[in-house]
Amino acid sequence: MRPVSGLNSHLPTIASAPYGGESGKPMLAEHTDVVELPVFPPLNEYHYNERHRIHPLQLADLKRRRFLKVFSLATLSILASATPAHSGTKPQVAGMRRANTTLADDSNLITLFLAGDVMTGRGIDQILPHPGNPRLYEPYVKSAERYVDIAEKVNGPIPKPVDFSYIWGDALQELERVQPDVRIINLETAVTASDEYWKGKGINYRMHPDNIACIQTAEIDCCVLANNHVLDWGYRGLEETLSTLDRVNIKSAGAGRNAAAAAAPATTDVKGKSRVLVFSLGSETSGIPRVWAASENKAGVNILKDLSDNTVRKIATRIQQVKRAHDIVVASIHWGRNWGYHIPREQTRFAHQLVDDAGVDVIHGHSSHHPKGIEVYKQRPIIYGCGDFISDYEGIGGYAEFKSELGLMYFVTMNAENGELVNFHMTPTHIKRFKVQRAVGADAQWLTDVINREGGSLGTGVQLGADDTLTLTWKG
């Protein structure tokens, strides 16, 4: 479990800017060349249920999936224990823990699905049933349709308009298989028809509100919004984002109509078990403008002033005001640079303090365009960077060594009785034609190697199963 010396010495040091970024000059290429950039009817023709307004054809499947939920966790544990590892997969080391073979009472177990950046704006929005105005104000790309063209030139035509489930691809089958209790994503786009773009920012993501069904189709419970794109189309855009999510009964956290609302957790009741509280926090290190911070009388984002002891104390006070016995508390943090595996010491210190002093059980980190190392600290999982999950970056060149088209679905099972980690499984994914597909074979192995390499110094590793899923191992 020792890291290889000098593994990260070749990684570039760059400014915090997203793909299609906010500084630097892009090079647009034609035909099948990559492009380097700096950084199914209409909704009102369907009837929906009250909770998620699901299309009626989905209701039978939904009931069946809920029935199967009581069996899923035990089955997954048995399979994980019996599945042989691929040859070449990192062997289990003495003293390392993996998916528990002796499970706590199922009534205490809560499984979370955690995803990184879900960027359904810009190019993704253009292939959905209700594309918004494609006009962009980027230095070199003036239409969101251009991002669709780029992806099609690399991997072939996209059958637009696609249905709302299209972008999730194989992920929907995986969600049905695992049946997580709560589904949490970083929704990194404004959901708006506003044309009031944030001037000077360079990159402005928006998805038309009539396309919100693309989030509903995956039965997402919570969208965290403390990120560097939620205010891309101004305060009108933020208000429409919040009202759209409210309208379809999807909870949000991290942005609000004032500071108190932005800092408030999204609370999900898990029937017969407990609650999951999601606090969404954003750091300026991810490119969130300081001026976006919510205040007493101004809408905005829940921005971390810094990662100091005082900030931890303030977060701890908020959590103590709402946390009950057996609640699982998730701190979802948008922080750090887009590229590179290095985890700053202050992030590690802050994450540990959130566990020690604020009662946080799960750290859900994002901003990096690729998965980063995972730590288990005092039996609490810390994901420092989930990587991108859905984006329109396909065909954009640069930083190829990070293979940002590869991602992970994170399934974390916690014991609500004591807040400790029980199981941690990941499903490798690959974005192609703006659609999530299972990553298998060499791609799954590549992700395995990366997570093992980066987790070595953090005391974690993964084992790759014959089904091309990853199981986390950890010390302690």
N, C-alpha and C positions, 0 to 999 in steps of 0.2 A: 504494500500500500504506500510505497514511497514515490514521490513525484520524480520525474526524470529531470535532471539538471538542465537548465537552459531551454526548456520546451517552449517558453513564451518569449524568448529573446528576440524572435523575428517579427513579433506582432507590431503593427504600426501604432504610433501615438497620434490620435486624431481629435478634432473638436467634436463636441456632442452635437451631432446633427443627423437626422434620419436619412435613410436611403432616399434618393431623389432630393437630396439634402438642401440645406439652407445656406450653403456657401460652396464655392468652388465652381469650376466650369465643367459642364457635361460634354460628352462627345456622342452625337447621335449617329448611328450607323444604319445602313439599309440592309434589306434582304434578311439573311439569317445571322448576320453579325450581332453580337451583343451590343447593348447600349450602356455606356458608362454615364451615370448621373451622379453629381455630388449628392452629394448627399445626398299555372300556372296562371289564370285570369286575375283581374284586379282584386284587391283586397275586399272592396265593398260588395263583391259578388259571393263572398263566403260568409258562413255563420261560424261563430267561434264560441267556445265555452268561456265561462267567466274568468278563469284563472289566467290562462294564456291565450285564449281565443284561438284554439287549435282548429284547423280545418277538420270537418266531421269525418273525413276518410281516415284521419289519423287517430280517432278516438278509440277504436277497437284495439289498435296496436298499443296505445297508451295504457289501457286497462290491463292488457296482457303483461306489459312490461312491469307495471306496478305490482301485479300478482307475483311475478318472478323475483322481485327484489329480495324477498326474505331468504331466497336460496343462493343469491348471487355471491355474497361475500365468502361463505363457506366453500362454495365450489371453486372460486378463484384461488383460495388459499391452498386447497387440495391440489389443484392443477399446477400451481406454482411450485409446490413441494415435489411433485412427481415429474415435472418437465425436465429433461436432461438439458444441460447447457451445450451450446454449439462448441465444436472444437475450436480452440483458439480464444474462447471466452475466458475472461479472468476467473480463476478458481476462487472459491470461498476461502477466506483467510481465517485462521483461528482467532477467536475473540470478536468476530464480526457477526452482526445480527442480520437476518433477512426476514421476508414475509413470515409472520408468526405461524407456527404449526399448532400452537395452543392458543386459540383465540379467546378473547374476553367474551362475556355474554353478548350475543348479537344485538340485544336491545340497547347496548351501550356504544355500539360502533356506528360511526358516521363517516361516510366516504365523500370526499370532495373531488370534483373535477376542476382542475385549475388550468387555464390556458394563458398564454402570453398575449402578445398584441394581436387583436382582431381588427384589421384595418379595412372595413367594408366601404370606405369612401373612394373617391377618385375613380380609378379604373374598374374596381369591383362594382361600384354603383352603376357604371355604364352598361354592364352586361345583365343587370337585374331587370325585372319587369317594368320598373318605373324610374328610369335614369333621370337624374337631375340635370341642370344646366352644366355642360362639360367645361365651361370657361374656367381656366386657371390663370393665376398671376405669378407663376414661377418664372424665373429668369429666362429659361430656354424652352420650356414646354408650356403651351398655351391652351391645350385641350386635354381633358382626361381621357378622351378617346385614343390619344396617342399611346397611352400605356397599354391599352387593349391591343393595338397594332403591334407593339413591341413583343408582347407575350405570344401573339399568334405567329409572328415571323420566326420565333424560336421553336415553338412546340406544336404549331398547327392551329386550325380554326377553333374558336369557342362558339358553341351553338346558341348564340344570343338571340333573343332574350332567354336566359336560363330560368328555371323555376327557383323558388326561394331556397330550396334544400340543396341546390347544386353545389354551392361553394363548400359545404361541409363534407361532401363526398363520403368517403369511408368512415369519417369520424362519427356519423350518425349510427352506423352499425356497431361501432365500438362503444358508444354511449349506451346503446340498447343492451349490449352484452354486460357491461359493468354495472349499469344502473346506479350511478352516484346519487347521493341524497341531495346534494347542492352543487350547482354548476355555476362557476365564476369565471368571467373573462375580463380582460382589459379591453374595453371598447374604445379604440383609438381613432375616433372620428367624431365630428359633429353630425347630428342627425337633423338636417335642416334644408330648407329651400332658400335660405337667406343668401343674398348676394353681397352682404356687407363683410367682405373679407378683412382679416386683420392685416393691415398694411405693414410692409416691411418685414414680415415673418418669412416670406419666401415660399413656404410649403403650406397649403391649406386643404385639409381633408374635409369632405362632406358627403353624406349619404342622404338621398331623398327620404323624408319621413314615411312615404308609402312603401318603402323597401324594408321597413322595420321587421316585416314577417321573416326575413332571412335570419334574424336573431331568435325570433319566436320558434322557428322550426326546429331548432336545437334545444328547445325548452330551457333556455338560459334563465337562471334565477337572479343573478346579480351581475350588473355591469359596473366595473370600477371606472371612474372618470377623471381621477386626478392624474392627468397626463398632458403632454405638450401639443395635443391636437383638438381637444374638446372645445376650445374657444377660437378655433381657426376662422370662424365666420361670425365673430363678434358676440355681443351679449344677446342679440336677437337669436342667433344660432344656438347659444347655450340654452336659452329659455325654451326653444323648440325641441332641443334634445331632451331636456328634463320632462317636458310635457308629453312628448311622444312615448318615452319609456313609462311614464305614469299611466298613460292611456291604455297601454297593453299589459299593465301589471307586471312589469319587469323592474325589480328594485335597482337602485343605483346608490353609489356612495362616492365621495371625493370631490364633487362639485355641487353647488347649490345656489339658492337665491340670496344667501348671506353666509357668513362664516360658520354660524352654528349649524346650518343645514349641510354645508359642505363637509364639516367635520363629523357629522352624525353617522353612525354605522347603518349599514343595510342589514336588517334582521330577518332571518329565515327560520321558521319553526320546522323542525323535523319531527313529525308526529310520532309520539310514543317514545321519543328519545330526548332531545334537548333542542337547543337553538344554536345557530351559527351566526356570529356577528362579524361583519366585514367592515373594517375601517380602511379607507382608501387615502393614501398619502402620496404627495408628489414632491420630488426634489428638483431644484433648479439645475442640478447636474445632468438631468435628462433633457434639458432644453426648454423647460417651462419658464416663460417670462415672469419675473417677479411681479409685474404689474397685474398679472392674472389672479393674484391672491384675493380670495374673498375677504370681505370685512363685515362689520356689523350692519352696514347699510348698502353693501355692494355685492352683487353676485360674483361668483368666481370659483377658484379651485382651492382645495385644501392643501396649501403648500407648506412644506417643512421649512422653517426658518433656517435650521441647521440640523446637525445630528448630535447635538450636545446633550449633557445630562439634564439640563433644564427642559429641553424638548421632550425627552423621555418622560420626565415628571408630568408634563402637561398631558401627554398621551395617556399615561397611567391614570390620571385623574378622570379623564373622559371614560376610560374603560371601566374603572371602579364604579362609576355612576350608573352603569347599565348592565354590567355583567352579573349573572346569576350562577349559582352552583351548577356545574356540568355544562355550561356553555362552552362552545369552541370559538375562540377569538382568532380571526385572521387579520393580519396586517398586510395589506396589498400595497406595495411601494413601487412607484415608477421612479427609477433612479439610475444614474450612471450613464456612461458612454454607450454608443450603439455597437462599437466594435472592440474586441479584445476580451481575453479571458481573465485578466487580472481583477481581483476583488480588493478594493481599497480597504485598508485596515479600519478606517472609520465606519465603513458599512458593516463589517463583522462585529465591531464593538457595539454599534447601534442595535443590530439584530439581537445580540446576546442580552443587551440591557432591556430590550422590549420583552424578552422571555423572563429575565430575572426580576425586573422591577415593575413591568406593566401588565403582566399576566397574559401575554400573547402566546398562542399555541402553534400558529403556522405563519411563516413569513413567505409571502407570495411576491417575489421580486420580478420586475420586467423593465424593459427599455432596450436591452441588448437585442440585436437582430439574430442572435444565435443562442442556443442553450449554454449556460455556464455551470460552474460547479455547484454541488448540493452538499449541505452540511446537516447533520442531526445533532443539535445541541440540547442536552438534558432531555432527550427523547422528544424534542420539538423540531420539525423539519424546517430548514431554511433553504428556499430556492432563490439563489441570488439573481438569476436571470433566466426566465422561461424561454426566451427566444420568440421570434414571430410565429404566429399560427396561421392567420389568413392575411394575405397582402397582395398588392399588385406589382411587386418588385420583380416578377419573372422576366428574365431577359435583360435585366440591368446588370451591367458588369461592375467589376471592382470588388475587392475583398473576397475573391473566389475561394480563398483558402478556408473561409469560415462556413461555406456551404449553407448559406442562410435559407435556401429552399427546403432544407431538412429541419424538422421540428419535433416536438414531443407533446403528447397528451399526458398530463400528470394526474394520477389517481392516488389520493392520499387518504388512508383510513386511520381515523383517530378514535381513541377510547374516551368517550365523553365523561366517564367517571373520574379519570385522572388527567385528562388532557394530553396523554402520551401517544406517540406514533405507534401504530400496530403494523400496517403494511404500506408499502410505497411502490406502486407499479407505474410504468411509463409505456406508452405506445408510440413508436416512431412514425413520423408522417413526412410527406413530401408534397409540396405544392406544384401542380402542373395544370396548365390551362385554367388557372385561378380556382382550382379545386383541390381539396385535401385528399390525398391518397395514402394508403399504407406504404411506409418505407420498409423494404425487406432486403434480405441478402446483404450485399456489400454496404448499402446505405445504413441499414440497421447496425451492422458491425462498426461502421465508422462512428456513428453516434455513441455506441457502447464504448469505443476506445476513447472518445473525447471525454465522456462523463467519468470514466475511470481515471483518466489522466488528471483531469481538473479536480476530481474529488479526493485524490490521493492524500494531499496535505490537509484535507478537511475531515479525513477519517471515514470516507464513504467510497463505495464502488457500486457497480451494477453487474448483474449476470444476465446474459442474453439467452432467452429460452428458444426452444425449437419453433415456437409460434411467432418469433421475432418481436416479443415484448421484453421489456427490461424490468428487472426486480432489484430494488435498491438494497444494499447491505450497508451496515454501519457499525461502528464500535460502540460498546456499552451494553 
